[in-house]
């Protein structure tokens, strides 16, 4: 299978757990985000559960969060079926976020959708580039 490098699209990484830093939509760059304004977003991560109190959980420096939009093509030589066999692609959106939790904000569902569509578009471009290398 062709190895494709990870492409970083919109990244929260390390100590940065929220994006953007300023209260402007990162997609349209026109409208405000964050309270008291309206906004849409992607939130992800994990919660570390307290062994002694199963109802208590939260972020922890023992975890790191990630978000990767990916494609894994079938293994032709193993009889796998599916489109775009022997190809792979990764669009890294969040990586090694300390505490395991992150949020990415947009001013509207329209801008959130446009961002997600752009991730899928970049993934499809990677798949095509991988096919061209065969």
Phi, psi and omega in degrees: 000135178295129174273131178245139178292155175288136174254126177272122184259294179224116197240133162247132187208146177062232182287342180280113182246358178227145177218135005276175177280326180256157187281041178240136180304127181289346181268300183274339180058026181240315188261158182278152172233177182075159177296141014267012184277165172282147177197158175243166180189178173242128177234135180211167176142198182219158177243131177274122183273136176288123182301328182272341182222091186299342179272353181254123178209163179184183179289159182209140176295351177280357180240154171227134184267157177208158170215122184226120173270124189221165172229136175231107180284159180297153175269100182301318184291349178251010179084013181291146180245148175143165181287159177049055181294157176056033175234159181211147176206149181218132174243106183276122180254320177225143184212129175049044180285118182299133181094344174083359183234145180207162176219141176233125190250144176225159185284343185201161172302330179297314179290323176300313179299317180299319177298311181297319176299321180294325176297315180294321176301315179295324177296316178297324177296319177298317180300314179297318178296322178294319178296323180294335182280347183290000000 
